[in-house]
Amino acid sequence: MLEIDNLHAYYGKSHVLHGVSLRIEPGEIVALLGRNGSGRSTTVKTVMGLVDGHGSVRWKGEELLGRKAYEIAHRGIGYVPENRDIFPKLTVHQNLMLGQKVSGKSGRWSFDDMYGMFPRLKERQHTEAGVLSGGEQQMLTLCRTLMGDPDLIMIDEPTEGLAPKIVELVGEYLRELQRRGISVLLVEQKLTIALEVSQRCLLMGHGRIVFEGTPAELKANAYIRKEWLEV
């Protein structure tokens, strides 16, 4: 479905990604783990066309490198950035409307789905998004991305700064995506949720993939965790 091969990326003269290769299969949740600065966010931004790269990023057989972010989104890839990027002066409902597909085709997700998963958004649907709490804004960003009916969603640090109850909601949200056949590339620092919801774990260090395996294999490999993950 998504195949990344020998991907390199730069910020100015700084070489950030050093030949990243990975794949995401249909309906699979893959956790992309690593310390801050390891290249996780740069990887998803490069896939999304927000950072220039070279190598290969193929989506359903089509090369994406060199395409604009909106072209990539129209092909069925959703992206939830770490900084959330809601429209603060628009209401919750208006933010969700902006995420809707414009092709006229009905997608897998409706407003009722969004409000059913996160009842707090329904309560605040006529409230300006800028006054929502951090957790509510994260819910809104996740739901707005889904309204575009992506086949793959890349989520950057969805539980950062959230209360434990909201983290549980995010975990259930990710499971619901999988139940509906959506693939997920999850960039996450909280090992607990990442290992609970993912089928495979990729561990990054210094801009490279240094480990790939199941959550059980990562739990069992104390050396890898100490060398590349634990502080």
Summary of the structure (lengths in Angstrom):
residues: 231
radius of gyration: 17.2
end to end distance: 33.6
largest distance: 51.4
contacts: 721
relative contact order: 0.19
helix: 37%
strand: 27%
